[in-house]
Structures are given as C-alpha cells and as structure tokens.
Amino acid sequence: MDIVMEHKLSLFQLCDSNFPTGAFSHSYGLESYIQENKVHNQETFSEWLRVYLNEQLIYSDGLACHLVYQALEEEDLQKVWKLDRLLTVQNLPRETREGTQRMGERMLNLVESLYDDPILSIYRKRIGAKQSFGHPAIVFTMIAHYLKVSKAETTLFYLYSVVSSLVQNAVRAIPLGQTAGQKIIHQIQGDLAKAATTIGQLDEEDFGLVSPGLELSQMMHERINIRIFMS
Amino acid sequence: MGDWTGALNLEVEDRKGKTVAKKVYFQGAFKVMRPIYHDESGQACYYLLNPGGGYLDGDRYQMKISLAEKAKLTLTTQSATKVYKTPNNFAYQEAEISLQPGSYLEYLPDPLIAYQNAKYKQKNVIRMDKTATFLYSDIVTPGWSPDGERFSYQTVQLLNEIYVDNELVVYDHIRLNPATQNMKGLGFMEGFSHLGSMIVVGKQTNSSLLDQLYSAIDMNSDDYKLGLSLLAVPGLIIRVLAHSTQVIEKLFSELHRMVSQEWFNTEPSFLRKY
C-alpha cells in the first residue's frame, strides 16, 4: 500500500465513532430538542443535523480545522494556541465548552500513545499549565497534518467524524433504527462535502457564528431533568 | 478606517465617590447628553444620541468609552437604534470599552430595529481588569418593513469580544441572515421574533448566583425561551427568545436587579427616556 493511502487509513481510525474520545456522551443541544419532541424521527433529526452542521459546526470546529492546518503549514504555533482559545471562548454554553475540552484532552492523550509528533506533547503541556484548553478539532488537525493528509480532506473527515458520532447518539436517544441512522449518514455526505468547500472560502471574520436557537438549546440543556447526555 | 459618520470618546473617572467626565468628545452624528445622577451612589448615567435618527447606507459609528479606577457608569441610548435600508454597504458600529480596576459599567442600549433590506454589523470590544465589572444587554427586534413583514432586513451581525487582563475570555458572535436563513426553521428563532442577550462579567459571579437567577425565572413560560450559562471566567450569559421587546426588557431588568442586589446590595435605577 502506498504511503498516502496508509496515512489516510490512519486518520480514519480517529474518525471512527468507536474511537474513545467521549463523543458518545454529548448531544450539543440535540437532547433539548428531543425532550421538547421537536426532534422525534429520521426527518426531524436530519433537519437538526443539517442546521447544526451549517449554522454552527462549520464556523467553529470546521473553520478551526482549516485555520489550524494553515497555521501548522506556516509553523505558526502562536496562531494554533490563539485558535484553541478562540474555539473555547466562543463556545458560550458551559456544558458544551467543558465537554469539548474534556474530549480534546482525552483525544490528545490517546493519540500521544499512537504518534510521536512533538507538537502533541507541547499542546498537552500547555493544557496542563492552563495556557491552553484542548479541543478535538485541533488534535485531529495536528494528526492529519502530521500524516500529510490534505487540508480539505482533513476538514471533511473531521466533519464526518462529528456527524457520525451524533447520528449514533441520535439512534440511541430518539431512538431510531440502525438502518435509519445509516441512511442519514449516507444522505448527509453531499452536505459534508459542500460544507468543507464552504469552509475553504470562509475567513476568520466568520469565526464562531452561531444561530440563536441552537445555542439556546445547548444552554437550556443544563437544566434538563432526566438526561442521557452531558451536553 | 478613520472616516466615521459619527465618533464619540468618553472618559470618566471617580472623584471623591462621584463619577465625572474627564474627557467628552464627539463629532458627526453621535453625541451624549449631560450626565444624570439617578441616586446618591455617584454612578453617572450617560444617554447616547444619534441626531440623524438612524443609520444609513455605509454609515460608520465609533465609540470609545473608558472608565478609570472605581468609576461607575451607566451607558444607554435615548431610543432604539434604527438601521434603514443599505443598498450598497452595511451600516457599522463599533465600541471600544476600557475598564480599569474596580470600575463598573452597565451598557444597556435600546433595541435594534433593522429596516427592510438593511445590513448591519456591530462590534463591541471590552478590555477589562479582572476586578472590574461589566454588564451588557442587547435586543434585536424582527425589524420593520412597510407591509409589516418581519425579518425583511438582510443581515444583522453582532460580535462581542471581552478581554480580561488582556486574555480573550468571551467571543459572542451572532448573525441573523433572513436573506439566506429560514428564520422560522428549527435552530433559528424557534417560532419567536425577538432575541435578547445579556452578559455579565465580574469576579463575584458564582454558581449560586446562577441558581438564584434560575429559581427566580419561570422556565416553563410560553412567552419566551431562556438560557443561562456560566462563562469561562466568572460571569454569565443569558439569551432569550420572545415575542416582544417588553418581555425581554422585563426579564432583563429583573435579572439586572438580582445581580445588583447580590453584588452591590443596590437597586438599579429606572432609566427614564420619555
């Protein structure tokens, strides 16, 4: 197998919804919609997923992948740390902010046992010293860059990993059938490719945009009584 | 970038327990009235005015507000900010706010009304000492159009950047884009028309304040939807979706009252405007 393919395969490992980062315990506000019965089947979940992708994810994690990759290409680590902070402080609902931070740390520890990219330990030390927060999109991009996977593919694969975890969560929580879940993942692939293209055309001015309802659902999740997700 | 339609520079300081202006400068279509002292606390209140009556195509407004140590200031507007249609360039307003140790700023502008085909961007940058306190609110209405259609503006984009001791701690970025977004759809306005945001940053904030606010608010009301969350630094953010400005104002004044009571053992003043 040629080295490029091998490297892509290595990145696929991180996209697997079984990769233990803790993504299975976060719904990013989806659970609020489920409890209000606004998301209750394949159709309503697909609608939520598209809005989440296009009105929040591309401007936060997605744009971060793109910008972090650029910064790594330019060996501008200060920029990476700046984006780590920006990603964290634009995430205003406490549960999603803290949950994402924990996922970032967990993912970082895991990939450090797989790869000896020196930047990983720099990132971990910064987090330990409370100079950085930790974010899965940044860890993912560090590995993708290390594996020399292209910038556009990095963004696309990251979006896929988030979306496939969310679908698995929805299958458990709504609940949906496994076939319905796979249909959703199949149908959203065109949207993911489009989102990755859009991200390539965004600039830093667009960072952190979010639509009000999504964010509100993430804040309201804090006071949901019976919950299966941490956000 | 120095070409402002209106510019305002206000510096205040504490003189023997009373907050007074050290420097007031304005030019173009932006001004402030003489300060009002609503009570004996020494806290000054300035009303911002837009003598032009509203923002027009390509208008650019800049505000620089600075509070010296222990100064206490309320900053508000005299009436709603109206943004008329902007066929070519968006209207823009930016505020640079500096809060020195122990100072306190309440920045409580009136609602924003974006007219049909208006594009508006607003950027507030707050640089504060960790011992300063900042309280902010804003309300975005569904705008105005001759035939009464809601959300007929093109875009409203609001950015709040807050730095505490030179570190970015809040990046609040909202854009409503009825030209391309389905405002009635899931994830946007959730069937409501008005959006309110309130941000409080101050070292006194803790989770018991949050609990207190939660317990004072009816979270099951059909009149609004409200979310509250603690920030990455001591402080909190509140977002409200509602059907009217009045509902949001009522909630915010109650929350403001509770925060003032908890932190300073004071009651906020009623801001007379008419």
Interface residues (C-beta under 8 A of the other chain):
Chain A: Y33 K38 V39 T44 E47 W48 V51 Y52 E55 Y59 R85 L86 T88 V89 Q90 L92 P93 R94 E95 R97 F207 G208 L209 V210 S211 P212 G213 L214 E215 L216 S217 Q218 M219 M220 E222 R223
Chain B: E167 L168 V169 V170 Y171 D172 H173 I174 R175 L176 Q181 G185 L186 G187 F188 M189 E190 L195 Y214 M219 K225 L226 G227 L228 S229 L230 L231 A232 I237 R239 L241
